[in-house]
């Protein structure tokens, strides 16, 4: 059996980021999850113990897409969603943890950029018109973030 401190470190923190990657023409980068066929999403990931939310967003962009956030305009949209963690993923969290706090970021790129997915996490990626992306994502928080982008004035673009 692992020591208590090691068991705690192995649990995911129920604080995460959602990073919407999009072009000026509102093409949205989506990734299909490797562990759930048909589950499309924007870049997501849990924070690590000593990370700020900005650092989490930068790390997840790099790990999941190969994008270097410093090459583009990453912005914190100041949106935070609480959601219930799907039962099939709760084992990743400490016992009794049922909800996650997700912080939404956006990354605008001038046009489609080269993507290098992590096969451990995703099977494929695609760039989709925003309306199609809204319909394709499995998460209500992801769909809401895309609607926010669609409804927001050009200050985000």
C-alpha atoms as one frame of an Amber mdcrd trajectory, in Angstrom:
protein
   0.000   0.000   0.000   1.249   3.487  -0.842   1.992   5.995   1.921  -0.793
   8.554   2.482   1.173  11.418   0.861   1.795   9.376  -2.305  -1.875   8.386
  -2.615  -2.930  12.041  -2.336  -0.414  13.155  -4.975  -1.784  10.588  -7.432
  -5.294  12.064  -7.380  -6.308  14.695  -9.888  -7.142  18.107  -8.493 -10.784
  19.047  -9.208  -9.714  22.345 -10.782  -9.204  22.436 -14.523  -8.969  24.589
 -17.620 -10.840  24.529 -20.898  -8.929  26.262 -23.695 -10.866  27.157 -26.833
  -8.431  27.380 -29.760  -9.913  29.326 -32.655  -9.049  31.268 -35.795 -10.090
  34.802 -36.614 -12.693  33.210 -38.927 -14.105  31.266 -35.941 -12.859  27.858
 -36.956 -12.589  25.840 -33.746  -9.971  23.207 -32.986 -11.535  20.092 -31.459
  -9.912  16.890 -30.240 -11.539  13.457 -30.011 -10.832  11.700 -26.713  -8.941
   8.402 -26.895 -10.864   6.967 -23.933 -14.343   7.808 -25.252 -15.141   7.366
 -28.931 -17.127  10.304 -30.279 -16.318  12.609 -27.339 -15.038  15.787 -28.993
 -13.739  18.684 -26.937 -11.491  21.691 -26.793  -8.178  21.434 -24.959  -8.798
  20.523 -21.304  -6.810  19.474 -18.310  -6.507  19.478 -14.555  -4.230  21.814
 -12.665  -1.216  20.425 -10.884  -0.503  21.286  -7.245   1.789  24.274  -7.754
   0.417  25.608 -11.045  -1.503  28.790 -11.703  -4.455  28.509 -14.077  -2.443
  30.291 -16.778   0.363  27.760 -16.375  -2.117  24.898 -16.622  -3.549  26.320
 -19.860  -0.064  26.736 -21.367   0.991  23.215 -20.340  -2.192  21.570 -21.624
  -1.962  23.388 -24.966   1.572  22.111 -25.403   0.829  18.546 -24.254  -2.390
  18.077 -26.216  -1.664  20.018 -29.414   2.001  20.992 -29.569   0.949  24.659
 -29.628   3.299  27.091 -27.905   0.882  29.530 -26.252   3.491  32.311 -26.175
   3.338  32.435 -29.994  -0.305  33.544 -29.870  -2.816  35.441 -27.747  -3.929
  33.359 -24.751  -6.606  35.034 -22.663  -8.449  34.174 -19.486 -12.135  34.663
 -20.246 -12.910  34.926 -16.506 -15.566  32.219 -16.827 -15.704  29.474 -14.236
 -18.084  26.518 -14.433 -18.760  23.937 -11.789 -19.852  20.572 -13.105 -20.400
  17.072 -11.844 -17.568  14.729 -12.777 -18.789  11.788 -14.862 -18.960   8.677
 -12.705 -16.592   6.758 -15.001 -13.869   9.393 -14.341 -14.368   9.859 -10.572
 -11.750   7.242  -9.691  -9.110   9.735 -10.812 -10.073  12.023  -7.914  -9.887
  11.625  -4.145 -12.760   9.701  -2.556 -15.848  11.865  -2.183 -14.887  14.373
  -4.895 -17.836  14.678  -7.267 -17.503  18.167  -8.796 -14.867  20.095 -10.720
 -14.261  23.831 -11.188 -13.357  24.567 -14.804 -11.808  27.880 -15.890 -12.242
  28.950 -19.510  -9.470  30.398 -21.676  -9.263  31.278 -25.337  -6.349  31.131
 -27.747  -6.759  32.918 -31.045  -4.513  31.908 -33.918  -4.367  33.758 -37.250
  -5.235  30.621 -39.228  -5.195  26.861 -38.801  -1.900  25.882 -37.208  -0.045
  22.603 -37.196  -1.313  20.261 -34.477   0.496  17.335 -32.896  -1.928  15.374
 -30.743  -0.954  13.073 -27.916  -2.192   9.609 -28.984  -2.511   8.650 -25.321
  -5.191  11.340 -24.926  -6.733  11.878 -28.370  -7.323   9.893 -31.538  -7.831
  12.757 -33.974  -8.399  16.477 -34.315 -10.269  18.748 -36.659 -11.001  22.393
 -37.352 -14.742  23.044 -37.455 -16.975  26.054 -38.123 -18.158  27.290 -34.745
 -21.785  26.241 -35.227 -20.706  22.685 -36.057 -18.266  22.687 -33.125 -21.077
  23.680 -30.732 -23.090  20.671 -31.899 -20.109  18.299 -31.822 -18.709  18.860
 -28.299 -19.988  16.514 -25.593 -19.620  18.911 -22.671 -22.199  21.592 -21.895
 -19.414  23.826 -20.555 -17.545  23.523 -23.843 -20.705  24.318 -25.825 -21.377
  27.328 -23.572 -17.818  28.598 -24.083 -18.247  28.352 -27.848 -21.593  30.171
 -27.668 -19.895  32.867 -25.573 -17.257  33.281 -28.293 -19.918  33.430 -30.991
 -21.979  35.992 -29.068 -19.100  38.147 -27.870 -18.007  41.217 -29.755 -14.753
  41.301 -31.668 -12.753  42.142 -28.535 -11.852  38.462 -28.168 -10.731  38.144
 -31.780
